[in-house]
Amino acid sequence: MRVGEVVKLAYDRNYGFIRADNFRDDIFFHFSTVVGSNPERWFLGQEVEFDLNEVRRLELGELKAEKVQAASRPLSHKLDETQKAGMTPVHHPRAKRRKPLWREKSASGDQAPQTSDDSDGNAKPNEAN
């Protein structure tokens, strides 16, 4: 099934249009092709899944959806500014200075190259003379 969002609903005439990223034009759908929910409860911008009538698209060049349903899972989630501010990661001040344990010994038992910490706490490999 393809994915798009509802861009126009004509409740009085029982049809609507879907905009999908793959197509230049909007896709027409009739309310009789909707499966699983009442399209009169849909809103503009709602994400939907749909199947196209491929024969009609190839022969006549018409974009008409045959089976339309509300998206079963959220396909995109837009955050407002207050939610974005709370999502920025905050690390412990000494988190960058710790050396990962996996660098000390490899799986075969060989020693990994020794490293030295610079003033920023970043590990740099020692250069051999």
C-alpha positions as CSV (number, residue, x, y, z in Angstrom):
1,M,0.0,0.0,0.0
2,R,1.1,3.5,-0.7
3,V,1.1,6.3,1.9
4,G,-0.2,9.9,1.6
5,E,-2.1,12.6,3.4
6,V,-5.6,13.9,2.9
7,V,-5.5,17.3,1.3
8,K,-9.2,17.9,0.4
9,L,-12.5,16.4,1.6
10,A,-15.9,17.1,0.0
11,Y,-18.3,15.6,2.5
12,D,-21.4,16.7,0.6
13,R,-20.2,14.9,-2.6
14,N,-18.5,11.9,-0.8
15,Y,-15.0,12.2,-2.3
16,G,-11.6,13.5,-1.4
17,F,-8.0,13.8,-2.6
18,I,-4.8,12.4,-1.3
19,R,-1.3,13.9,-1.8
20,A,1.5,11.4,-2.1
21,D,5.2,12.1,-2.5
22,N,5.5,9.7,-5.5
23,F,3.0,11.6,-7.7
24,R,2.9,15.1,-9.1
25,D,-1.0,15.2,-9.1
26,D,-3.3,14.5,-6.2
27,I,-5.1,11.1,-6.1
28,F,-8.9,11.0,-6.1
29,F,-10.8,8.7,-3.8
30,H,-14.5,8.1,-3.2
31,F,-15.9,7.5,0.3
32,S,-17.2,4.1,-0.9
33,T,-13.6,2.9,-1.2
34,V,-12.7,3.6,2.4
35,V,-12.1,0.5,4.5
36,G,-12.3,0.3,8.3
37,S,-13.4,3.8,9.4
38,N,-15.9,6.5,8.6
39,P,-14.3,9.1,6.3
40,E,-16.6,11.8,7.7
41,R,-14.4,11.7,10.8
42,W,-11.2,12.3,8.9
43,F,-9.5,15.7,8.8
44,L,-7.1,17.5,6.5
45,G,-3.5,16.3,6.9
46,Q,-4.5,12.9,8.2
47,E,-2.1,10.2,6.9
48,V,-3.8,7.3,5.0
49,E,-2.7,4.2,3.2
50,F,-4.2,3.5,-0.2
51,D,-4.0,1.2,-3.3
52,L,-4.1,2.6,-6.8
53,N,-6.0,1.3,-9.8
54,E,-2.9,0.6,-11.8
55,V,-4.7,-0.3,-15.0
56,R,-6.6,2.9,-15.0
57,R,-3.4,4.8,-14.2
58,L,-1.5,3.3,-17.1
59,E,-4.2,3.3,-19.7
60,L,-6.1,6.5,-19.0
61,G,-3.6,8.4,-16.9
62,E,-6.1,8.8,-14.0
63,L,-5.0,8.6,-10.4
64,K,-7.9,6.9,-8.5
65,A,-7.5,5.1,-5.2
66,E,-9.4,1.8,-4.9
67,K,-8.8,0.9,-1.2
68,V,-8.2,3.7,1.3
69,Q,-7.8,3.3,5.0
70,A,-6.5,5.4,7.9
71,A,-2.8,4.8,8.6
72,S,-2.4,1.9,11.0
73,R,0.6,3.6,12.7
74,P,1.8,7.2,12.8
75,L,4.0,7.7,9.8
76,S,5.4,11.0,10.9
77,H,5.2,12.9,14.2
78,K,5.7,16.6,14.3
79,L,7.0,18.1,17.5
80,D,6.2,21.7,18.6
81,E,9.0,23.9,20.0
82,T,8.3,23.0,23.7
83,Q,8.6,19.3,22.9
84,K,11.8,19.8,20.9
85,A,13.4,21.7,23.8
86,G,12.9,18.7,26.2
87,M,14.3,16.2,23.7
88,T,17.9,17.6,23.5
89,P,20.4,15.1,25.1
90,V,22.2,16.2,28.2
91,H,25.3,14.2,29.0
92,H,27.1,13.9,32.3
93,P,30.1,16.3,32.4
94,R,32.7,13.4,32.7
95,A,31.0,11.1,30.2
96,K,33.3,12.1,27.3
97,R,36.5,11.5,29.4
98,R,35.8,7.8,30.2
99,K,37.5,5.3,28.0
100,P,35.4,2.5,26.5
101,L,36.2,-0.9,28.0
102,W,36.2,-2.6,24.6
103,R,39.3,-0.6,23.6
104,E,41.5,-2.1,26.3
105,K,41.4,-5.7,25.0
106,S,40.1,-7.1,21.7
107,A,38.2,-10.4,21.4
108,S,41.4,-12.3,20.4
109,G,43.3,-11.2,23.5
110,D,45.6,-8.8,21.6
111,Q,46.3,-5.4,23.1
112,A,44.7,-2.5,21.3
113,P,47.0,0.5,20.6
114,Q,47.5,2.7,23.7
115,T,45.8,6.0,23.8
116,S,46.5,9.2,25.7
117,D,43.9,11.8,26.7
118,D,44.3,15.4,25.5
119,S,43.1,18.4,27.5
120,D,39.6,18.1,26.0
121,G,39.2,14.6,27.2
122,N,39.3,13.1,23.7
123,A,41.4,9.9,23.3
124,K,44.1,10.1,20.7
125,P,46.4,7.2,19.6
126,N,50.0,7.5,20.6
127,E,52.3,7.9,17.6
128,A,55.3,5.6,17.3
129,N,58.7,7.2,16.8
